[in-house]
Amino acid sequence: MSEESMSDAAAAARHARYGRLPERIRFEDMTVETEAAPSAVKSAYDPEGSWKYYSCLVLDLGL
């Protein structure tokens, strides 16, 4: 009998401390849709300008 009263007391203490679960958040409220930036087209791969970003240790040391 004392075991039941302890579990009830523990359950009451947990309920008093934590209350209830927060309300669910819908998936639609968690996501944001944005338009793609028009500058994204400019940052596409450019084979003629790719040499600007090429990095090689041998070339950097001049060997």
URFENKA-V318285 format. One record per run of one state. SS is the DSSP state (2 for helix, 1 for strand, 0 for the rest). FROM is the first residue (numbers start at 0). TO is the last residue. If there is no record, write none. Layout:
# URFENKA-V318285
[[SS | FROM | TO] [SS | FROM | TO]]
This chain:
# URFENKA-V318285
[[0 | 0 | 0] [2 | 1 | 17] [0 | 18 | 25] [2 | 26 | 29] [0 | 30 | 36] [2 | 37 | 39] [0 | 40 | 48] [2 | 49 | 52] [0 | 53 | 55] [2 | 56 | 60] [0 | 61 | 62]]
